Amino acid sequence: MKNRVTIAIVIIVSIIGGYIAYRLYQNNRVKNAVKLVEHQKEVEIYQDIKLKSLITKINGKIIENQTINATKLGEQEVHFEYITDENIRVPYTIKINVVDKTPPIVAQPSIHTITVSSQTKKELEQSLFCGDNYDTNPKCTIEGNYDLNHIGEYPVKLVGKDSSDNITTHSFILRVKEKSSNNRTGTSTPKTYTDFETVKENYKKKNTKIGIDISHWQGDIDFEKVKESGVEFVYIRVGRGDGIGKDYVLDKKFKQNIKGFNKVKIPVGVYFYSNANSREDAIKEAKWVLSQIRRYKVDLEVVFDWENWQYFQEYDQSFYSLTEMAKAFVETVEKKGYKGMLYSSKNYLENIWFDSDMPVWLAHYTEQTNYQGDYRVWQLCENGKVNGIKGQVDINVMYTSSKKQ
């Protein structure tokens, strides 16, 4: 019995000793391994980049091509392992600096008109579009000589500057005019319409459906006539935010509209006009929308519609945080089994929103859009005429496959 115990101890000691010797050998190999790594030192904030794209020279092969987390400015360490040309697996650390070299966006027509004494300098500056990819509050000022209390035309510059000292300048004419009177002269321009039948003739194909989007502005709708006209889908406004941090308002015709379109069996999606200024607000909006639609048949997407560009500075948002809000809304509705989507116009999709996996509802009022990004639905006009609806309505093309032609 004692011999067996002795033999077992000897075996265990031998195994432990062998393992220790092996680890010492391996550690010594790693320590003495030739390591040659050269890499890119700077990464742009929010840049979608993999480890291999950072490495410019290496004496071996990287084991895992990890994604670099470039969502915070400043220096950071990136840890990884690679197998050297000597077939030795070694750990390695590089240091990168995440920087912001993207200037703010300032947008303004060539002429901006206000009435005399209607705004202070601060109010005027806050009313102009000025935003940044990273900063929630870039410094936005008007430079030049002008007088808001005197009528005239003043050549000025709108200057946006972020915390990384990136600057964008836009020149325009500030026109200060007298207060308008209530007297109107001349004749009004006749309204022009885009006929739904014409849209069907031009855009109805094997991979498309033609539909509309509505709110209480369309008044009382004759749902049977709309169906007879060939409308294949509809997006209904469920409601809107009533301002930053305020309650949500149900669209006055939402229940009537969704019941009516459900009854005539036209596929329905819904959209919400958002006033969110944080991820938390967007999630609350999504939950409110879910509570309003749970009793009805919603076959299509639940859409996040954020259009507060005229008051953008009041929302304290960067373009990145704005996109994160939209994603939070979409993710919340998708967790409940619905499909989510982002609504926006071509200009803002190209310049403001970050690329994401969110389906897109594109607004671009033209006969043939030249938007290069992916989109599921294209809102091509806001002056549509459809039998069963008084006045104008938006007309849309939905693509049932990725091919847009």
C-alpha positions as CSV (number, residue, x, y, z in Angstrom):
1,M,0.0,0.0,0.0
2,K,2.8,2.4,0.9
3,N,4.6,1.5,-2.3
4,R,1.5,2.5,-4.3
5,V,1.2,5.8,-2.5
6,T,4.9,6.5,-3.1
7,I,4.6,5.7,-6.8
8,A,1.5,8.0,-7.1
9,I,3.4,10.8,-5.4
10,V,6.4,10.3,-7.7
11,I,4.1,10.4,-10.8
12,I,2.3,13.6,-9.6
13,V,5.6,15.3,-8.8
14,S,6.9,14.3,-12.2
15,I,3.8,15.6,-14.0
16,I,3.9,18.9,-12.1
17,G,7.7,19.2,-12.6
18,G,7.2,18.5,-16.3
19,Y,4.5,21.1,-16.6
20,I,6.6,23.7,-14.9
21,A,9.5,22.9,-17.1
22,Y,7.3,23.1,-20.2
23,R,5.8,26.5,-19.1
24,L,9.3,27.8,-18.4
25,Y,10.4,26.7,-21.8
26,Q,7.4,28.3,-23.5
27,N,7.7,31.5,-21.5
28,N,11.4,31.7,-22.4
29,R,10.5,31.1,-26.1
30,V,7.9,33.9,-26.0
31,K,10.3,36.2,-24.1
32,N,13.0,35.7,-26.7
33,A,10.8,35.6,-29.7
34,V,11.5,38.2,-32.4
35,K,8.5,40.6,-32.4
36,L,8.2,43.1,-35.3
37,V,5.0,45.1,-35.4
38,E,4.4,48.4,-37.0
39,H,1.0,50.1,-37.0
40,Q,-1.1,53.1,-37.7
41,K,-0.9,55.5,-34.8
42,E,-4.2,57.5,-35.2
43,V,-7.8,56.4,-35.7
44,E,-10.7,58.7,-36.6
45,I,-13.5,58.7,-34.0
46,Y,-16.3,56.3,-34.9
47,Q,-14.1,54.8,-37.7
48,D,-15.2,51.2,-38.4
49,I,-11.8,49.5,-38.5
50,K,-10.4,46.1,-37.9
51,L,-7.1,45.3,-36.2
52,K,-5.5,44.0,-39.5
53,S,-6.2,47.4,-41.1
54,L,-4.2,49.1,-38.4
55,I,-1.1,46.8,-38.8
56,T,1.2,48.0,-41.5
57,K,4.0,45.4,-40.9
58,I,4.1,42.2,-38.8
59,N,6.4,39.2,-38.7
60,G,3.6,36.7,-38.4
61,K,-0.1,36.2,-38.5
62,I,-2.8,37.8,-36.3
63,I,-5.0,35.2,-34.6
64,E,-8.2,37.2,-34.2
65,N,-9.0,40.2,-36.4
66,Q,-10.9,42.1,-33.7
67,T,-12.9,45.3,-34.2
68,I,-11.3,48.4,-32.8
69,N,-13.4,50.4,-30.3
70,A,-13.1,53.9,-31.6
71,T,-16.0,55.6,-29.8
72,K,-14.0,57.6,-27.3
73,L,-11.4,60.2,-27.9
74,G,-7.9,59.7,-26.5
75,E,-5.1,57.1,-26.3
76,Q,-6.0,53.5,-25.8
77,E,-4.2,50.1,-25.8
78,V,-5.1,47.3,-28.1
79,H,-4.2,43.8,-26.9
80,F,-3.9,40.9,-29.3
81,E,-2.0,37.7,-30.0
82,Y,-0.2,36.6,-33.1
83,I,1.9,33.7,-34.3
84,T,5.4,34.7,-35.4
85,D,7.2,33.5,-38.4
86,E,9.1,31.2,-35.9
87,N,5.7,29.6,-35.1
88,I,5.6,31.1,-31.6
89,R,2.3,32.4,-30.2
90,V,3.0,35.8,-28.6
91,P,0.9,38.5,-26.9
92,Y,1.3,42.0,-28.1
93,T,0.0,45.5,-27.2
94,I,-0.1,48.6,-29.4
95,K,-1.2,52.1,-28.5
96,I,-3.4,54.1,-30.7
97,N,-4.8,57.6,-30.4
98,V,-8.5,58.1,-31.3
99,V,-8.8,61.6,-32.8
100,D,-11.6,63.8,-34.3
101,K,-10.6,65.5,-37.5
102,T,-14.1,65.8,-38.9
103,P,-15.3,69.4,-38.9
104,P,-18.9,70.4,-37.9
105,I,-21.6,70.8,-40.5
106,V,-23.2,74.2,-40.9
107,A,-26.1,74.5,-43.3
108,Q,-27.7,77.6,-44.4
109,P,-29.3,78.9,-47.7
110,S,-27.4,81.7,-49.5
111,I,-29.9,84.2,-48.0
112,H,-31.4,84.0,-44.6
113,T,-34.3,86.4,-43.9
114,I,-35.7,87.6,-40.6
115,T,-37.9,90.5,-39.6
116,V,-36.4,93.5,-37.8
117,S,-35.9,93.1,-34.0
118,S,-37.5,89.6,-34.1
119,Q,-34.5,87.8,-32.6
120,T,-31.5,88.3,-30.4
121,K,-28.0,87.4,-31.6
122,K,-28.1,84.2,-29.5
123,E,-31.5,83.2,-30.8
124,L,-30.4,83.8,-34.4
125,E,-27.3,81.7,-33.9
126,Q,-29.2,78.8,-32.3
127,S,-31.8,78.8,-35.1
128,L,-29.3,78.0,-37.8
129,F,-28.3,74.4,-38.4
130,C,-24.9,73.6,-36.8
131,G,-24.0,70.1,-35.6
132,D,-21.0,67.8,-35.2
133,N,-20.3,64.1,-35.5
134,Y,-18.9,63.9,-31.9
135,D,-19.7,67.1,-30.0
136,T,-23.2,67.6,-28.7
137,N,-22.6,71.4,-28.4
138,P,-20.1,72.7,-30.9
139,K,-19.5,76.4,-30.8
140,C,-21.6,78.1,-33.5
141,T,-21.4,81.8,-34.1
142,I,-22.2,84.4,-36.8
143,E,-19.2,86.5,-37.8
144,G,-19.5,89.9,-39.6
145,N,-21.0,93.3,-39.2
146,Y,-24.8,93.2,-38.9
147,D,-27.6,94.9,-37.0
148,L,-30.8,92.9,-36.2
149,N,-32.6,96.2,-35.3
150,H,-32.1,97.8,-38.7
151,I,-33.3,96.8,-42.2
152,G,-30.6,95.8,-44.6
153,E,-28.6,92.9,-46.2
154,Y,-25.5,91.9,-44.4
155,P,-22.8,89.6,-45.7
156,V,-21.8,87.3,-42.8
157,K,-20.3,83.9,-42.0
158,L,-21.7,81.1,-39.9
159,V,-18.8,79.4,-38.1
160,G,-18.9,76.1,-36.4
161,K,-16.0,74.9,-34.1
162,D,-15.8,71.7,-32.2
163,S,-13.8,70.7,-29.1
164,S,-11.0,69.4,-31.3
165,D,-10.7,72.8,-33.0
166,N,-12.1,71.6,-36.3
167,I,-13.8,74.6,-38.1
168,T,-16.4,74.9,-40.8
169,T,-17.3,78.3,-42.3
170,H,-20.3,79.1,-44.5
171,S,-20.9,82.6,-46.0
172,F,-24.4,83.9,-46.6
173,I,-26.5,87.0,-46.7
174,L,-28.4,87.9,-43.6
175,R,-31.5,89.9,-44.7
176,V,-33.2,91.9,-42.1
177,K,-36.6,93.1,-43.4
178,E,-39.5,95.1,-42.1
179,K,-42.3,93.4,-40.3
180,S,-44.8,92.1,-42.9
181,S,-48.4,93.4,-43.0
182,N,-51.5,91.2,-43.2
183,N,-52.4,92.7,-46.6
184,R,-52.0,90.3,-49.4
185,T,-51.9,91.2,-53.1
186,G,-51.9,89.1,-56.3
187,T,-53.3,85.8,-57.0
188,S,-52.5,82.4,-55.5
189,T,-50.6,79.8,-57.5
190,P,-52.9,76.9,-58.5
191,K,-52.1,73.6,-56.7
192,T,-50.4,70.9,-58.7
193,Y,-50.9,67.2,-58.0
194,T,-49.1,63.9,-58.7
195,D,-51.8,61.5,-59.7
196,F,-51.6,58.0,-58.1
197,E,-52.4,56.4,-61.4
198,T,-49.4,58.1,-63.0
199,V,-47.2,56.8,-60.2
200,K,-48.4,53.3,-60.8
201,E,-47.7,53.5,-64.5
202,N,-44.2,54.8,-63.9
203,Y,-43.1,52.8,-60.9
204,K,-45.2,49.6,-60.5
205,K,-42.9,46.6,-61.4
206,K,-42.5,43.0,-60.3
207,N,-40.4,44.0,-57.3
208,T,-42.3,47.1,-56.2
209,K,-45.5,48.1,-54.4
210,I,-47.1,51.5,-54.5
211,G,-48.6,53.0,-51.4
212,I,-49.1,56.1,-49.2
213,D,-48.5,57.5,-45.8
214,I,-51.1,59.5,-43.8
215,S,-51.9,61.3,-40.6
216,H,-54.8,63.4,-39.4
217,W,-54.0,66.0,-42.0
218,Q,-55.7,63.8,-44.6
219,G,-59.0,64.1,-42.7
220,D,-61.7,61.5,-43.0
221,I,-60.7,58.8,-45.6
222,D,-62.9,56.6,-47.7
223,F,-61.0,53.4,-47.2
224,E,-62.9,51.3,-49.8
225,K,-62.2,53.9,-52.5
226,V,-58.5,54.0,-51.5
227,K,-58.3,50.2,-51.9
228,E,-60.1,50.4,-55.2
229,S,-57.6,52.9,-56.5
230,G,-54.8,50.3,-56.1
231,V,-53.0,51.4,-52.9
232,E,-51.0,48.4,-51.8
233,F,-49.8,49.6,-48.4
234,V,-50.1,52.5,-46.0
235,Y,-48.0,54.0,-43.2
236,I,-50.1,55.7,-40.5
237,R,-48.8,58.2,-38.1
238,V,-49.5,56.9,-34.6
239,G,-48.5,60.1,-32.8
240,R,-45.8,62.5,-32.0
241,G,-43.7,63.9,-29.2
242,D,-45.0,67.2,-27.8
243,G,-41.6,68.7,-27.3
244,I,-38.4,67.8,-25.4
245,G,-39.3,65.9,-22.3
246,K,-43.0,66.3,-22.8
247,D,-45.9,63.9,-23.2
248,Y,-46.7,62.0,-26.4
249,V,-49.8,62.9,-28.4
250,L,-51.9,60.3,-30.2
251,D,-52.7,61.3,-33.8
252,K,-56.3,62.4,-33.8
253,K,-57.2,60.0,-36.7
254,F,-54.9,57.1,-35.8
255,K,-57.5,54.7,-34.4
256,Q,-60.0,55.6,-37.2
257,N,-57.3,55.1,-39.8
258,I,-55.8,51.9,-38.6
259,K,-59.2,50.3,-38.0
260,G,-60.3,51.4,-41.5
261,F,-57.3,50.0,-43.3
262,N,-57.3,46.8,-41.3
263,K,-60.9,46.3,-42.3
264,V,-60.2,46.7,-46.0
265,K,-57.1,44.5,-45.6
266,I,-54.4,47.0,-46.8
267,P,-51.1,46.2,-45.1
268,V,-50.3,48.7,-42.5
269,G,-47.1,50.2,-41.0
270,V,-46.9,53.0,-38.4
271,Y,-44.6,56.0,-37.8
272,F,-43.9,58.2,-34.8
273,Y,-42.7,61.8,-35.1
274,S,-40.0,61.9,-32.4
275,N,-38.8,64.6,-30.1
276,A,-36.3,62.4,-28.3
277,N,-33.0,63.8,-27.1
278,S,-31.6,60.7,-25.5
279,R,-31.5,56.9,-26.0
280,E,-33.7,56.6,-22.9
281,D,-36.3,59.0,-24.4
282,A,-36.3,57.0,-27.7
283,I,-36.9,53.7,-25.8
284,K,-39.8,55.3,-23.9
285,E,-41.3,56.5,-27.2
286,A,-41.0,53.1,-28.7
287,K,-42.7,51.5,-25.7
288,W,-45.5,54.1,-26.0
289,V,-46.0,53.3,-29.6
290,L,-46.1,49.5,-28.9
291,S,-48.8,50.1,-26.3
292,Q,-50.9,52.0,-28.9
293,I,-50.6,49.4,-31.7
294,R,-50.9,46.1,-29.8
295,R,-54.6,45.8,-30.5
296,Y,-54.3,46.2,-34.3
297,K,-52.7,44.4,-37.2
298,V,-49.4,45.9,-38.2
299,D,-47.8,44.0,-41.0
300,L,-45.1,46.6,-42.0
301,E,-42.5,48.5,-40.1
302,V,-42.7,50.7,-37.0
303,V,-40.8,53.8,-38.1
304,F,-38.7,56.3,-36.2
305,D,-39.2,59.8,-37.7
306,W,-36.9,62.5,-36.3
307,E,-37.0,65.8,-38.2
308,N,-36.2,68.6,-35.7
309,W,-33.4,70.0,-37.8
310,Q,-34.5,73.6,-37.5
311,Y,-34.0,73.4,-33.7
312,F,-31.1,70.9,-33.7
313,Q,-28.9,72.9,-31.3
314,E,-31.7,72.8,-28.7
315,Y,-31.5,68.9,-28.6
316,D,-27.8,68.7,-27.5
317,Q,-27.1,65.9,-29.9
318,S,-24.2,64.8,-31.9
319,F,-24.8,62.9,-35.2
320,Y,-23.5,59.8,-33.5
321,S,-25.8,60.1,-30.5
322,L,-28.7,60.9,-32.8
323,T,-28.1,57.6,-34.7
324,E,-27.9,55.7,-31.4
325,M,-31.3,57.1,-30.5
326,A,-32.8,55.8,-33.7
327,K,-31.1,52.4,-33.1
328,A,-32.5,52.2,-29.6
329,F,-36.1,52.9,-30.9
330,V,-35.7,50.3,-33.7
331,E,-34.2,47.7,-31.3
332,T,-37.0,48.2,-28.8
333,V,-39.8,47.5,-31.3
334,E,-37.9,44.6,-32.8
335,K,-37.6,42.9,-29.5
336,K,-41.4,42.7,-29.5
337,G,-41.5,41.1,-32.9
338,Y,-42.1,44.1,-35.1
339,K,-39.9,45.4,-37.8
340,G,-38.2,48.8,-37.3
341,M,-37.2,51.4,-39.8
342,L,-35.7,54.9,-40.0
343,Y,-37.3,57.7,-42.0
344,S,-35.3,60.6,-43.3
345,S,-34.6,62.7,-46.4
346,K,-31.7,62.2,-48.8
347,N,-29.7,65.2,-47.6
348,Y,-29.7,64.1,-43.9
349,L,-29.1,60.4,-44.8
350,E,-26.0,61.4,-46.7
351,N,-24.6,63.9,-44.3
352,I,-25.9,63.4,-40.8
353,W,-27.0,59.8,-40.0
354,F,-24.3,57.2,-39.4
355,D,-24.3,54.1,-41.4
356,S,-26.2,51.3,-39.6
357,D,-28.2,48.1,-40.3
358,M,-31.5,49.9,-39.9
359,P,-33.8,49.7,-42.9
360,V,-34.4,53.1,-44.5
361,W,-37.5,55.0,-45.6
362,L,-36.0,57.5,-48.0
363,A,-37.8,60.9,-48.6
364,H,-36.6,62.4,-51.9
365,Y,-39.2,64.3,-54.0
366,T,-38.0,63.7,-57.5
367,E,-38.8,61.5,-60.5
368,Q,-35.7,59.4,-60.1
369,T,-33.7,59.4,-56.9
370,N,-29.9,59.4,-57.1
371,Y,-29.5,58.3,-53.4
372,Q,-26.7,55.7,-53.3
373,G,-27.5,54.1,-50.0
374,D,-29.8,51.2,-49.4
375,Y,-33.5,51.9,-48.8
376,R,-36.6,49.8,-48.5
377,V,-39.2,52.5,-49.2
378,W,-39.0,55.7,-51.3
379,Q,-41.3,58.6,-50.6
380,L,-41.3,60.3,-54.0
381,C,-43.8,63.1,-53.6
382,E,-45.9,64.9,-51.0
383,N,-48.6,66.2,-53.4
384,G,-50.2,62.9,-54.4
385,K,-53.8,62.6,-55.4
386,V,-55.6,59.4,-54.5
387,N,-59.3,58.6,-54.9
388,G,-60.8,58.4,-51.5
389,I,-58.6,61.1,-49.9
390,K,-59.3,64.8,-50.0
391,G,-56.4,67.0,-50.6
392,Q,-52.7,65.9,-50.9
393,V,-51.0,62.8,-49.7
394,D,-47.5,61.4,-49.8
395,I,-46.9,58.6,-52.3
396,N,-44.3,55.9,-51.8
397,V,-42.6,53.0,-53.6
398,M,-41.8,49.9,-51.6
399,Y,-39.1,47.5,-52.9
400,T,-39.7,43.8,-52.3
401,S,-36.2,43.0,-53.3
402,S,-32.8,44.8,-53.0
403,K,-32.7,45.6,-56.7
404,K,-34.0,49.1,-57.2
405,Q,-34.3,49.4,-61.0
